Amino acid sequence: MTNAEKGKSICAFAGDIKRFVLQNQYIIGKAPLQTYYSALVFAPKRSVIMYMFKPEDRIE
């Protein structure tokens, strides 16, 4: 993987994290320890977050 590819991957990951947090800020604020189970379920299947944290649901 080249530096440019790594940079794009990091930017995509950071963008997904931002969207994830903004969309689930209520859950994160009320029950931060359950964020993984509560909010990740609703992450888009093709998102970087889903790819990283729920490999069994990956769409290749």
Long-range contacts (C-beta under 8 A, 24 or more apart in sequence): 9-48, 12-48, 13-48, 13-49, 13-52, 15-48, 16-43, 16-47, 16-48, 16-49, 17-49, 19-47, 20-47, 20-49
